[in-house]
């Protein structure tokens, strides 16, 4: 279990990150599960804070560079 401490966002490709975000959004909207939308929003919000970008800039970057 100690190896889980070494997992980081750096281990995810931009494509994988975009797929996770899109999957959370799709599932939240189509299954009406608010928790999935909240999780997607929290992840994007945190990553935007870390990268000092807006949500649109961040998602556009992932889409164009995946």
C-alpha positions, 0 to 999 in steps of 0.5 A: 500500500505504500506505493499508492503514496507515489501516485501523482497527477503527473502519471496521467496523460493529458488524454487520460485526464480529459477522458476522466473529466468527460466521463464524469460529466457524461455520467453525471448528466445522463444518470442524474448523479450530482456527485459525479458533476461535483467531482468533475467540477472540483477536479477541474477547479483545483487543476485550474488553480494549480495551473493559473488558468480558467476552466475554458483555457484548461479544457481547451488545452487538454482537448487540443493537446491530447 
